[in-house]
Each structure stands twice: as structure tokens, then as C-alpha cells.
Amino acid sequence: MKKRNMQTNEPIDFVILWVDGADTAWLAEKRKYDGSDEKGDSSEVRFRSWDNLQYWFRGVEKFAPWVRTIHFVTWGHLPPWLDTTNPKLHIVNHKDYIPEKYLPTFNANTIELNLHRIEGLAEQFVYFNDDMFVTAPVKPEDFFRDGKPRDAFGLNCIYFGKKSAGFFNGNDVELINIHFDKKECMKKNRRKWFTLRNGWKCVARTLLLAYAWNWFPGFYYDHLPTDFVKSTFEKVWAEEGEVLDATCMDKFRTKSNCNQWLMKFWQLAEGNFDVRSRDFGKCFHIKDRTFPSALKAIREGQYPLICLNDTIYTSNFEKQKEEAIKAFQTLLPEKSSFEV
């Protein structure tokens, strides 16, 4: 029996998006377009800063020193402490890679759906929001194996609720059902769908939903960094460029948009992934009852990947921000080479 190659010899890049929600120039430009679409999403939660970005860089340098390049995507502002001369750092302005007809944009979907256009981006890359951190040692093969992105699989039903992303999810899955036959996908990738490495809850959901309908009802996903191959973006743009173009023309997120989960779901549907345990990361949606657990997970480095997801239920933002910074300082007290 041929032994699997557990290593990945191809370079892996990290991509992170960041916005300074207090930048007066950015706010002035944003105000020009606020209210231009009554379905738009320009809420404070989408743009306010937790002032913990330096710990993202510290975590990457300490726990993922093998990463080739960090592509730091921004409207144009930069943190005053960032050392832009670091050889691993590539500063990417929106205008450097997003087609001009979509600019300026305050729509995260536009910024994400065009990532494959970043100059010099590796075929294999991991995409981070600025609320996602590396908090324990990780290896290249944790993210890619034999050229395939690592991911957990699970079928799921789409949730449509207050301030949910169900609309984007639904739009994404509509396209998946146009391009993929669920029965054929399951037949081809049965072992990936039903392995317990996905976690028993995901397997249970998949068993319940696999035979109920001939179409995909949705996919399980965690709000965590996503492993992508650039060629997936290129393929989806070639197949559904008109739909993606319509999304990118919106200055703010709207209910008719697709988002970057389309690329994730596409990889899952076509079987272009290698199963990774769900326990590899943990997302904490910041609410009063969950926040102490999040702080403990950060201080102790309980998970390789962690997300602190800001929500409308974050009741005392300034106090919780201070506590989060203290927790990160406990785990990562030393400056990285990305800090001046």
C-alpha cells in the first residue's frame, strides 16, 4: 500500500483583512455611500477595532514560522506599530487587486471574492479575518495535504435569523446545486463525508440530510480561517462571473450577495479537501456567558486556531476589549519582528 505524503512542499501564504474603523479619512469616504442601499450593512460591529492585531502577528511568528508571505489587505491605513519593511510582509491596498469598477468598497464580500487577484499570492493560502488568531503550534500539513485544503465536512440546514448570514449562505448553496449533483458527490467522497474525524455531530447531521433530498440543503462551517487554493476562485469566477460581478458592485453587504463561503462550499462539493478534525479550532461568539471561556482558551493556548467574533450581544465592548488584550498578552508577551 502506497504511503500518503503527509507533507506539502508548495509554499503557503496567509491573507488577512484589516480595517481601521476609527480612520477619519476612511469614515468620510464611507459616509458618502452610507444609505445608498437600504439593504446595506454598515453597522458599527462590522468595523470597530479590538486593538489586538499585533497579537495576530505574534501568534503567526511564534506558532507558524514556516509561512512564506503574509498579505495584509487594507483600504490604505496601517497600524502605526507595523514594520512594513519585514521581508515576509506584503501590504495590499484594495486598489492593488480589486477591479476599479468595484471601488471604493465597504463590502467584505467584494474584498474576499477577489483575493485570487493579489499579485504574488501562492496557490495555497489560508484566509483570516482580523478576529482569527493562531494560538498554538501549527504545521503546513495542518492546512494542506497532497495539495488539498484541510477542512471538516458536514451537511447542514441554512439558518435564517436576526443578523445572520443565512442569505449569503443560501445564495452560495443555490450555485452549488446548479453545478453539482449531490448523489454523485456523495458517491465519490463517501469516506470524507462520513468519517468521525468530522466530529460525531457533523456525521449525524450528514446522515440525516444525505438521503432526505437530492440537493444540497447547506454545509456546516465554523467561523475560522479557511484553507483555499487560488484555482478554486479562478474556476468559480469563470463559471459564475456574472453573479459575482453583481455582488461586487454593491458598496455594502446586501442580502442578494454571495460571499467567500461559495469557494469553501465548492471545494467541499467537488471533494477537493482532506478531512481535518473540527477540534483544530474554536470560534467564540462574544456574549457575556461565553466570554470567560474565550479568555481561558486564549491564555492557555487551548486551540491552534481561535476566533473572537464580535456580535450585537457584546454588552460592554471597552471592558471586554481590555480583558481580551490581557489574555493575549499572557500568551504572547514578546513583540514580533512585525512590530517596530
C-alpha positions as CSV (number, residue, x, y, z in Angstrom):
1,M,0.0,0.0,0.0
2,K,1.4,3.4,-1.0
3,K,2.2,5.6,1.9
4,R,0.5,9.0,1.8
5,N,2.6,12.1,1.6
6,M,1.8,14.0,4.7
7,Q,4.0,17.0,3.8
8,T,3.3,19.9,1.5
9,N,6.3,21.2,-0.4
10,E,4.4,24.0,-2.1
11,P,4.5,27.5,-0.4
12,I,1.7,28.5,1.8
13,D,0.7,32.2,2.3
14,F,-1.6,33.8,4.9
15,V,-4.0,36.5,3.9
16,I,-5.6,38.8,6.5
17,L,-8.1,41.7,6.0
18,W,-8.0,44.7,8.3
19,V,-9.9,47.9,8.6
20,D,-9.2,50.9,10.9
21,G,-12.8,51.8,11.8
22,A,-11.6,55.0,13.5
23,D,-9.7,56.4,10.5
24,T,-11.3,59.8,9.8
25,A,-10.5,59.7,6.1
26,W,-12.0,56.2,5.7
27,L,-15.1,57.3,7.7
28,A,-15.5,60.3,5.5
29,E,-15.4,58.2,2.3
30,K,-17.7,55.6,3.9
31,R,-20.3,58.3,4.7
32,K,-20.5,59.3,1.1
33,Y,-22.1,55.9,0.3
34,D,-24.0,55.1,3.6
35,G,-27.7,54.8,2.9
36,S,-27.2,54.2,-0.8
37,D,-28.8,50.8,-0.4
38,E,-31.5,50.2,2.2
39,K,-30.4,46.6,2.5
40,G,-26.8,47.5,3.2
41,D,-24.8,46.5,6.2
42,S,-22.7,49.4,7.6
43,S,-23.2,48.7,11.3
44,E,-20.6,49.5,13.9
45,V,-20.0,45.9,14.8
46,R,-18.7,45.3,11.3
47,F,-15.9,47.9,11.6
48,R,-15.0,48.6,15.2
49,S,-11.5,47.5,16.4
50,W,-10.5,45.3,19.3
51,D,-6.9,46.7,19.2
52,N,-5.4,43.3,19.2
53,L,-3.9,42.9,15.8
54,Q,-0.3,42.8,17.0
55,Y,-1.2,39.5,18.7
56,W,-2.2,38.1,15.3
57,F,1.3,38.7,14.1
58,R,2.9,37.5,17.3
59,G,0.9,34.2,17.0
60,V,1.8,33.7,13.4
61,E,5.6,34.3,14.0
62,K,5.7,32.1,17.1
63,F,3.4,29.2,16.0
64,A,3.6,29.3,12.2
65,P,7.2,30.5,11.4
66,W,7.1,28.5,8.1
67,V,4.5,30.7,6.4
68,R,6.0,32.2,3.2
69,T,4.2,35.6,2.9
70,I,1.6,37.5,4.8
71,H,-0.6,39.5,2.5
72,F,-2.0,42.3,4.7
73,V,-5.1,43.7,2.9
74,T,-6.2,47.2,3.8
75,W,-8.1,50.2,2.5
76,G,-4.9,52.2,2.8
77,H,-4.4,52.8,6.5
78,L,-1.8,50.9,8.5
79,P,-1.2,50.3,12.2
80,P,1.4,52.8,13.5
81,W,3.4,49.9,15.1
82,L,3.6,47.8,11.9
83,D,7.1,47.3,10.5
84,T,6.3,47.5,6.8
85,T,9.9,46.6,5.9
86,N,9.5,43.0,7.2
87,P,10.5,40.7,4.2
88,K,7.6,38.4,4.9
89,L,5.0,41.2,4.7
90,H,3.2,42.3,1.6
91,I,1.0,45.3,2.0
92,V,-2.0,45.1,-0.3
93,N,-4.3,48.1,-0.9
94,H,-7.8,47.4,-2.2
95,K,-6.9,49.3,-5.4
96,D,-3.9,47.0,-5.9
97,Y,-6.1,43.9,-6.7
98,I,-9.8,44.8,-6.8
99,P,-11.1,45.9,-10.2
100,E,-11.6,49.6,-10.4
101,K,-15.3,49.4,-11.2
102,Y,-16.0,47.9,-7.7
103,L,-14.1,50.7,-5.8
104,P,-14.4,52.1,-3.3
105,T,-15.9,49.2,-1.5
106,F,-17.0,48.7,2.1
107,N,-18.4,45.2,1.3
108,A,-16.3,42.4,2.8
109,N,-17.8,40.1,0.2
110,T,-16.2,42.1,-2.6
111,I,-12.8,42.2,-0.8
112,E,-12.9,38.5,-0.2
113,L,-14.2,37.3,-3.6
114,N,-11.3,38.9,-5.4
115,L,-8.4,37.6,-3.2
116,H,-7.1,35.4,-6.1
117,R,-6.1,38.6,-7.9
118,I,-3.5,39.6,-5.3
119,E,-0.1,39.8,-7.1
120,G,2.3,37.0,-6.0
121,L,-0.4,35.1,-4.0
122,A,0.5,31.4,-3.6
123,E,-1.8,28.7,-5.0
124,Q,-2.2,27.5,-1.4
125,F,-3.3,30.2,1.1
126,V,-5.1,30.5,4.4
127,Y,-7.6,33.3,4.7
128,F,-8.0,35.1,8.1
129,N,-10.4,37.7,9.3
130,D,-8.7,40.0,11.8
131,D,-10.6,38.3,14.7
132,M,-9.0,35.0,14.0
133,F,-5.7,34.0,15.7
134,V,-3.1,31.3,15.8
135,T,-2.7,30.4,19.5
136,A,-0.8,27.1,19.4
137,P,1.9,25.5,17.2
138,V,0.7,24.5,13.7
139,K,2.4,22.7,10.8
140,P,2.0,23.2,7.0
141,E,0.2,19.8,6.7
142,D,-2.4,21.1,9.2
143,F,-3.6,23.3,6.4
144,F,-2.8,21.4,3.2
145,R,-2.1,17.8,2.4
146,D,-1.2,16.4,-1.0
147,G,-2.1,19.8,-2.5
148,K,-5.6,19.7,-1.0
149,P,-7.0,22.2,1.6
150,R,-7.8,20.7,5.0
151,D,-11.4,21.1,6.2
152,A,-14.2,19.4,8.1
153,F,-17.3,18.2,6.2
154,G,-20.9,18.3,7.3
155,L,-24.2,18.8,5.6
156,N,-26.4,21.3,7.4
157,C,-29.6,23.3,7.1
158,I,-29.3,27.0,6.5
159,Y,-30.3,29.3,9.4
160,F,-32.1,32.5,8.6
161,G,-32.3,34.6,11.7
162,K,-31.7,38.1,13.0
163,K,-28.4,39.5,11.8
164,S,-27.5,36.1,10.4
165,A,-25.6,35.4,7.2
166,G,-28.2,33.0,6.0
167,F,-29.0,35.0,2.9
168,F,-25.3,34.7,1.7
169,N,-25.3,31.0,2.6
170,G,-28.5,30.4,0.7
171,N,-27.2,32.3,-2.4
172,D,-23.9,30.3,-2.3
173,V,-25.7,26.9,-2.0
174,E,-28.0,27.8,-4.8
175,L,-25.0,28.0,-7.1
176,I,-23.6,24.7,-5.7
177,N,-26.8,22.9,-6.5
178,I,-26.6,24.3,-10.1
179,H,-23.1,22.9,-10.6
180,F,-23.0,19.7,-8.5
181,D,-25.1,16.6,-8.2
182,K,-25.4,15.7,-4.6
183,K,-25.7,11.9,-5.1
184,E,-22.7,11.8,-7.4
185,C,-20.7,13.9,-4.9
186,M,-21.6,11.6,-2.0
187,K,-20.8,8.5,-4.0
188,K,-17.4,9.9,-4.9
189,N,-16.5,11.2,-1.5
190,R,-18.4,9.0,0.9
191,R,-15.4,8.3,3.1
192,K,-14.7,12.0,3.6
193,W,-18.4,12.7,4.3
194,F,-18.9,10.1,7.0
195,T,-15.5,9.8,8.8
196,L,-15.7,10.6,12.5
197,R,-12.8,13.0,12.1
198,N,-15.5,15.4,11.1
199,G,-17.0,15.1,14.6
200,W,-20.0,13.0,15.5
201,K,-22.4,16.0,15.3
202,C,-21.3,16.7,11.7
203,V,-21.6,13.0,10.8
204,A,-25.1,12.8,12.4
205,R,-26.3,15.9,10.5
206,T,-24.9,14.5,7.3
207,L,-26.6,11.1,7.8
208,L,-29.9,12.9,8.4
209,L,-29.6,15.1,5.4
210,A,-27.7,13.0,2.9
211,Y,-30.7,10.9,1.8
212,A,-33.6,13.3,2.6
213,W,-33.3,15.3,-0.7
214,N,-31.4,15.0,-3.9
215,W,-30.0,18.5,-3.5
216,F,-27.6,20.1,-1.0
217,P,-29.5,21.8,1.9
218,G,-26.4,23.6,3.1
219,F,-23.0,22.9,4.6
220,Y,-21.6,23.0,8.2
221,Y,-19.0,25.7,8.7
222,D,-17.1,27.3,11.6
223,H,-16.2,30.9,11.6
224,L,-12.5,30.2,11.5
225,P,-9.6,30.6,9.0
226,T,-10.2,28.8,5.7
227,D,-7.7,27.0,3.6
228,F,-8.1,27.8,-0.1
229,V,-6.5,27.0,-3.4
230,K,-6.4,30.0,-5.7
231,S,-7.5,27.9,-8.7
232,T,-10.9,27.5,-7.0
233,F,-11.5,31.2,-7.1
234,E,-10.4,31.3,-10.8
235,K,-12.7,28.4,-11.6
236,V,-15.8,29.9,-9.9
237,W,-15.3,33.3,-11.5
238,A,-15.1,31.6,-14.9
239,E,-18.3,29.7,-14.2
240,E,-20.3,32.4,-12.4
241,G,-18.7,35.7,-13.2
242,E,-22.0,37.5,-13.8
243,V,-23.3,36.6,-10.3
244,L,-20.1,37.5,-8.6
245,D,-19.9,40.7,-10.5
246,A,-23.3,41.7,-9.2
247,T,-22.2,41.1,-5.7
248,C,-19.1,43.1,-6.1
249,M,-21.0,46.1,-7.4
250,D,-22.6,46.6,-4.0
251,K,-20.8,49.1,-1.8
252,F,-22.0,47.3,1.4
253,R,-23.1,43.7,2.1
254,T,-26.6,43.1,0.8
255,K,-29.0,40.1,1.1
256,S,-28.5,39.3,-2.6
257,N,-24.8,38.8,-2.3
258,C,-22.7,35.7,-2.5
259,N,-19.6,35.5,-0.3
260,Q,-16.3,33.6,0.1
261,W,-18.1,30.6,1.6
262,L,-19.1,29.8,-2.0
263,M,-15.4,29.0,-2.6
264,K,-15.3,26.9,0.5
265,F,-18.5,25.0,-0.4
266,W,-17.3,24.5,-3.9
267,Q,-14.1,22.8,-2.6
268,L,-16.3,20.6,-0.3
269,A,-18.7,19.7,-3.1
270,E,-16.1,18.6,-5.6
271,G,-14.1,16.7,-2.9
272,N,-11.1,19.0,-3.2
273,F,-10.3,18.8,0.5
274,D,-8.7,16.5,3.1
275,V,-10.5,16.0,6.3
276,R,-9.3,17.8,9.4
277,S,-10.7,17.4,12.9
278,R,-13.2,20.0,14.0
279,D,-11.2,20.3,17.2
280,F,-8.4,22.1,15.4
281,G,-10.1,25.4,16.1
282,K,-12.8,27.1,18.1
283,C,-15.0,30.1,17.4
284,F,-16.3,32.1,20.4
285,H,-19.2,34.4,19.6
286,I,-18.7,37.2,22.2
287,K,-21.6,37.1,24.6
288,D,-21.5,37.6,28.4
289,R,-21.8,33.8,29.2
290,T,-19.2,32.7,26.7
291,F,-16.5,35.3,27.2
292,P,-14.8,33.8,30.2
293,S,-14.3,30.5,28.3
294,A,-12.8,32.5,25.4
295,L,-10.3,34.3,27.7
296,K,-9.3,31.0,29.2
297,A,-8.8,29.4,25.8
298,I,-6.5,32.3,24.8
299,R,-4.4,32.4,27.9
300,E,-3.8,28.6,27.8
301,G,-3.5,28.2,24.0
302,Q,-6.2,25.5,24.1
303,Y,-6.7,25.6,20.3
304,P,-4.3,26.0,17.3
305,L,-6.9,28.4,15.8
306,I,-9.3,30.7,17.6
307,C,-11.9,33.3,16.6
308,L,-13.3,36.1,18.8
309,N,-16.4,37.0,16.8
310,D,-17.8,40.4,17.7
311,T,-21.6,40.4,17.9
312,I,-24.5,42.7,18.7
313,Y,-24.7,40.9,22.1
314,T,-21.2,42.2,23.1
315,S,-22.6,44.2,26.1
316,N,-19.6,46.0,27.4
317,F,-17.2,46.5,24.5
318,E,-14.5,48.5,26.1
319,K,-14.2,46.3,29.2
320,Q,-14.2,43.1,27.2
321,K,-11.6,44.5,24.8
322,E,-9.3,45.3,27.7
323,E,-9.8,41.8,29.1
324,A,-9.1,40.2,25.7
325,I,-5.8,42.2,25.3
326,K,-4.7,41.0,28.8
327,A,-5.4,37.4,27.8
328,F,-3.4,37.7,24.6
329,Q,-0.6,39.4,26.5
330,T,-0.4,36.4,28.8
331,L,0.0,34.0,25.9
332,L,2.1,36.3,23.6
333,P,4.1,38.8,25.7
334,E,7.0,39.3,23.4
335,K,7.0,41.6,20.3
336,S,7.2,40.1,16.9
337,S,9.5,41.2,14.1
338,F,6.5,42.8,12.5
339,E,6.4,45.4,15.2
340,V,8.7,48.5,15.3
